[in-house]
Amino acid sequence: MEPSEESGASSEAVLLANLKAGDEKAWDEVFPRLKEAALEVIRHLVRRDPKIDREGLASKAIGEVLFPKLMDGRFEVESYAKLINLTRSIARNQSLDAIRTRARRKETGLVEGFEPIDESSDPLSQIASESRFEQMIATLSEVQRLVFQMKLVDGCTYKEIAAILNEPQGTVACHYSRGLKKLREEGDWE
């Protein structure tokens, strides 16, 4: 390791220690870099929906999820690279939540704060089918469950899922097909 790399690594260690201690200057220094890392993921995931507030999602991912969990010790971060990866992961989850929320609103015609009255549909059957789906995918491995949710709920392609998970497209397809096979063996999945 060259001297400049050593000083960079030690300055990152000091920065992380200061972040964990709640140093505002450290947060002011690192926040723009974390926000840019979050925005990379968010832009990729929500590129088809111009109505989703990308900046707001990034700020929420860092300010409302990452920061509080770092402060109370729920996240242990040993390096700056892991902090960036954690930020990206949280941003991915925030983006997927925003996409799902928008999709539900489009499907149901919901405008925030108002719910339509539709007496022809049976909400109990909808809850039962959603519950059945959740029960079925709960038996899958974590990565299979994630691929299923991204593919079926979020409507992502294998290529998009591969980019998000940083895995080859074939591996993603394999996770999906193995999960589908497992579900078919366990129950009445069509």
BELMOJO-V813759 format. One record per residue. RES is the residue in one letter. NEAR is the number of other ideal C-beta (glycine too) atoms within 10 Angstrom. Layout:
res:near
RES:NEAR
RES:NEAR
This chain:
res:near
M:7
E:7
P:7
S:8
E:9
E:10
S:10
G:13
A:13
S:10
S:11
E:15
A:13
V:12
L:18
L:19
A:11
N:16
L:21
K:15
A:9
G:11
D:15
E:8
K:9
A:17
W:17
D:9
E:13
V:21
F:16
P:9
R:13
L:25
K:19
E:12
A:20
A:28
L:17
E:15
V:23
I:25
R:14
H:14
L:25
V:20
R:11
R:8
D:14
P:7
K:7
I:17
D:12
R:19
E:11
G:12
L:23
A:26
S:16
K:18
A:28
I:22
G:14
E:12
V:18
L:21
F:17
P:11
K:14
L:20
M:13
D:8
G:8
R:8
F:17
E:9
V:18
E:9
S:12
Y:19
A:10
K:13
L:22
I:18
N:14
L:20
T:25
R:19
S:16
I:23
A:29
R:20
N:13
Q:24
S:25
L:19
D:13
A:21
I:20
R:14
T:13
R:14
A:14
R:11
R:12
K:10
E:8
T:13
G:10
L:13
V:9
E:6
G:5
F:7
E:9
P:9
I:4
D:10
E:5
S:4
S:10
D:10
P:8
L:8
S:9
Q:11
I:10
A:11
S:10
E:10
S:10
R:13
F:16
E:11
Q:10
M:18
I:20
A:8
T:13
L:20
S:12
E:7
V:15
Q:20
R:17
L:20
V:30
F:19
Q:18
M:23
K:20
L:12
V:15
D:17
G:12
C:20
T:12
Y:18
K:10
E:18
I:22
A:18
A:16
I:22
L:16
N:8
E:15
P:11
Q:14
G:10
T:15
V:25
A:15
C:14
H:23
Y:18
S:12
R:15
G:23
L:16
K:11
K:17
L:19
R:11
E:8
E:11
G:12
D:8
W:15
E:5
